[in-house]
């Protein structure tokens, strides 16, 4: 389930890197605009992630419990309708408020001009993204992550392929700059969602069914029971990153450019862990629905150990190659230095963030989305955000780096405690309490 999603998530995140690379060639203002835009659009995108998590939890548990095909098709259509309605409202709100939002975050006049070229077109693309994410959740809930991954790859390939053509005006196309990057995103999402719907319909995972509106409110409640907390949980991190970016802006726009480049590289380094969080959801959901709870616990434990092992590997690579990697996605020596510093030190704590996102996905899949939301909220509001502002004001960029490390490590510990409390880890697991001696009288129980 996770291996194909590595390619899909890598492809999606590569869009942000491609935008940074091409727009960095235009100038520092365009690159700084991406630094402001990226956490905000990622936060808004969390609505699609939350709704797909809600659809996945409802559908995968139904598949595990043996629900009939017509019921699952109806639930899938209800999820798409709900997502389309909410995404249209969200897109309209973004279109109206984005100028004031970015000024409040500290964007200067030139940077705000670049943002104004990007955000209206991005808002138009948002409903297509939400629909694509929900259809992909339908594929994964039925155990097919490969199709879901290739749909994501297609959207990214179209997007990245159009980027230089529209940004620089190649092959007779107009030179659109920052707006060209947004149009490339729109086209990629439209192409991908049309293909996703066609495949799902042809395979019978979606389709016409009798009494389409039967159980609509029950479906909405079931999806939103997980979807709303999951959306909020996923929005917390990028929204917090936007506020952290505002703290970095007190250091200077060059620091914002370096910080934005570093966080995009960090996202790429986290791809296997993000893929693991996508893959573990259907595994937990289907097994929990089938009352195979020991398999769910075994999967959660194994996933946490993978986060530790991969995190150690990523830390070594980023420590050694921080400077050359940062140089690819920055436009000058100063912003490269900021990016390299972040990657070199925060890399040692990425295992903690991996444990957090994997634990959140596991809890969402078994209808414990409030727990995952609380973990994400605590990481941002109690740890990262206040520590980043204190650090930025007192010791500069090094304080922001230290805040990220502390937030990631403490979040890992909190996630292990929450997983134990929600029965996703066995009480005697060595991750929490160490090995326990079982008395003969306890063995039967």
SULNOR-V798713 format. One record per residue. N is the residue number from 1. RES is the residue in one letter. OMEGA is omega in whole degrees, 0 to 359 (none if undefined). Layout:
BEGIN
n & res & omega
N & RES & OMEGA
N & RES & OMEGA
END
This chain:
BEGIN
n & res & omega
1 & X & 186
2 & X & 186
3 & X & 178
4 & X & 182
5 & X & 175
6 & X & 179
7 & X & 180
8 & X & 181
9 & X & 176
10 & X & 180
11 & X & 180
12 & X & 181
13 & X & 179
14 & X & 178
15 & X & 178
16 & X & 178
17 & X & 179
18 & X & 177
19 & X & 180
20 & X & 182
21 & X & 184
22 & X & 181
23 & X & 176
24 & X & 178
25 & X & 176
26 & X & 181
27 & X & 183
28 & X & 181
29 & X & 178
30 & X & 179
31 & X & 177
32 & X & 177
33 & X & 177
34 & X & 178
35 & X & 176
36 & X & 186
37 & X & 191
38 & X & 181
39 & X & 180
40 & X & 180
41 & X & 177
42 & X & 178
43 & X & 180
44 & X & 179
45 & X & 181
46 & X & 174
47 & X & 180
48 & X & 180
49 & X & 180
50 & X & 180
51 & X & 177
52 & X & 176
53 & X & 177
54 & X & 178
55 & X & 180
56 & X & 180
57 & X & 181
58 & X & 183
59 & X & 184
60 & X & 176
61 & X & 176
62 & X & 177
63 & X & 179
64 & X & 180
65 & X & 176
66 & X & 177
67 & X & 182
68 & X & 186
69 & X & 182
70 & X & 179
71 & X & 180
72 & X & 176
73 & X & 180
74 & X & 179
75 & X & 177
76 & X & 178
77 & X & 176
78 & X & 180
79 & X & 180
80 & X & 179
81 & X & 178
82 & X & 181
83 & X & 181
84 & X & 180
85 & X & 181
86 & X & 182
87 & X & 177
88 & X & 177
89 & X & 180
90 & X & 180
91 & X & 178
92 & X & 179
93 & X & 179
94 & X & 181
95 & X & 185
96 & X & 192
97 & X & 189
98 & X & 182
99 & X & 180
100 & X & 181
101 & X & 184
102 & X & 174
103 & X & 178
104 & X & 180
105 & X & 174
106 & X & 180
107 & X & 178
108 & X & 186
109 & X & 182
110 & X & 179
111 & X & 179
112 & X & 177
113 & X & 176
114 & X & 179
115 & X & 181
116 & X & 176
117 & X & 189
118 & X & 195
119 & X & 180
120 & X & 179
121 & X & 178
122 & X & 179
123 & X & 177
124 & X & 183
125 & X & 189
126 & X & 178
127 & X & 178
128 & X & 177
129 & X & 181
130 & X & 179
131 & X & 179
132 & X & 181
133 & X & 181
134 & X & 177
135 & X & 176
136 & X & 176
137 & X & 176
138 & X & 177
139 & X & 184
140 & X & 180
141 & X & 177
142 & X & 176
143 & X & 183
144 & X & 177
145 & X & 182
146 & X & 179
147 & X & 178
148 & X & 181
149 & X & 183
150 & X & 173
151 & X & 178
152 & X & 178
153 & X & 180
154 & X & 180
155 & X & 182
156 & X & 181
157 & X & 178
158 & X & 181
159 & X & 183
160 & X & 179
161 & X & 180
162 & X & 185
163 & X & 183
164 & X & 181
165 & X & 184
166 & X & 181
167 & X & 185
168 & X & 179
169 & X & 181
170 & X & 176
171 & X & 178
172 & X & 179
173 & X & 180
174 & X & 177
175 & X & 188
176 & X & 178
177 & X & 183
178 & X & 179
179 & X & 178
180 & X & 177
181 & X & 179
182 & X & 179
183 & X & 177
184 & X & 177
185 & X & 179
186 & X & 183
187 & X & 180
188 & X & 181
189 & X & 179
190 & X & 180
191 & X & 184
192 & X & 183
193 & X & 178
194 & X & 178
195 & X & 181
196 & X & 179
197 & X & 180
198 & X & 182
199 & X & 182
200 & X & 180
201 & X & 182
202 & X & 180
203 & X & 181
204 & X & 177
205 & X & 170
206 & X & 179
207 & X & 179
208 & X & 178
209 & X & 181
210 & X & 177
211 & X & 186
212 & X & 184
213 & X & 179
214 & X & 177
215 & X & 183
216 & X & 182
217 & X & 177
218 & X & 178
219 & X & 180
220 & X & 179
221 & X & 182
222 & X & 181
223 & X & 183
224 & X & 178
225 & X & 174
226 & X & 189
227 & X & 182
228 & X & 176
229 & X & 180
230 & X & 177
231 & X & 179
232 & X & 179
233 & X & 180
234 & X & 179
235 & X & 185
236 & X & 184
237 & X & 179
238 & X & 176
239 & X & 175
240 & X & 178
241 & X & 177
242 & X & 179
243 & X & 173
244 & X & 176
245 & X & 176
246 & X & 176
247 & X & 179
248 & X & 180
249 & X & 176
250 & X & 177
251 & X & 179
252 & X & 181
253 & X & 176
254 & X & 176
255 & X & 177
256 & X & 179
257 & X & 179
258 & X & 179
259 & X & 179
260 & X & 178
261 & X & 181
262 & X & 181
263 & X & 176
264 & X & 175
265 & X & 177
266 & X & 178
267 & X & 178
268 & X & 179
269 & X & 182
270 & X & 185
271 & X & 180
272 & X & 180
273 & X & 175
274 & X & 176
275 & X & 177
276 & X & 178
277 & X & 176
278 & X & 183
279 & X & 185
280 & X & 181
281 & X & 178
282 & X & 179
283 & X & 179
284 & X & 183
285 & X & 181
286 & X & 182
287 & X & 177
288 & X & 177
289 & X & 180
290 & X & 180
291 & X & 175
292 & X & 189
293 & X & 177
294 & X & 177
295 & X & 177
296 & X & 180
297 & X & 179
298 & X & 179
299 & X & 180
300 & X & 180
301 & X & 180
302 & X & 181
303 & X & 179
304 & X & 178
305 & X & 176
306 & X & 178
307 & X & 180
308 & X & 182
309 & X & 180
310 & X & 179
311 & X & 178
312 & X & 179
313 & X & 180
314 & X & 180
315 & X & 181
316 & X & 182
317 & X & 182
318 & X & 179
319 & X & 184
320 & X & 189
321 & X & 184
322 & X & 185
323 & X & 180
324 & X & 177
325 & X & 180
326 & X & 182
327 & X & 181
328 & X & 190
329 & X & 177
330 & X & 187
331 & X & 181
332 & X & 183
333 & X & 186
334 & X & 179
335 & X & 175
336 & X & 180
337 & X & 177
338 & X & 182
339 & X & 181
340 & X & 178
341 & X & 180
342 & X & 184
343 & X & 185
344 & X & 186
345 & X & 182
346 & X & 178
347 & X & 181
348 & X & 181
349 & X & 184
350 & X & 177
351 & X & 182
352 & X & 177
353 & X & 177
354 & X & 177
355 & X & 179
356 & X & 185
357 & X & 178
358 & X & 177
359 & X & 177
360 & X & 180
361 & X & 179
362 & X & 180
363 & X & 175
364 & X & 184
365 & X & 178
366 & X & 172
367 & X & 176
368 & X & 186
369 & X & 179
370 & X & 177
371 & X & 181
372 & X & 177
373 & X & 180
374 & X & 178
375 & X & 181
376 & X & 179
377 & X & 180
378 & X & 181
379 & X & 183
380 & X & 190
381 & X & 182
382 & X & 186
383 & X & 193
384 & X & 187
385 & X & 180
386 & X & 180
387 & X & 180
388 & X & 179
389 & X & 178
390 & X & 180
391 & X & 181
392 & X & 183
393 & X & 187
394 & X & 185
395 & X & 175
396 & X & 187
397 & X & 178
398 & X & 178
399 & X & 177
400 & X & 178
401 & X & 180
402 & X & 180
403 & X & 179
404 & X & 181
405 & X & 181
406 & X & 182
407 & X & 181
408 & X & 184
409 & X & 180
410 & X & 177
411 & X & 178
412 & X & 179
413 & X & 181
414 & X & 179
415 & X & 178
416 & X & 177
417 & X & 180
418 & X & 179
419 & X & 176
420 & X & 182
421 & X & 180
422 & X & 175
423 & X & 176
424 & X & 170
425 & X & 178
426 & X & 182
427 & X & 185
428 & X & 183
429 & X & 181
430 & X & 181
431 & X & 184
432 & X & 191
433 & X & 188
434 & X & 182
435 & X & 179
436 & X & 176
437 & X & 182
438 & X & 179
439 & X & 181
440 & X & 181
441 & X & 182
442 & X & 190
443 & X & 181
444 & X & 180
445 & X & none
END
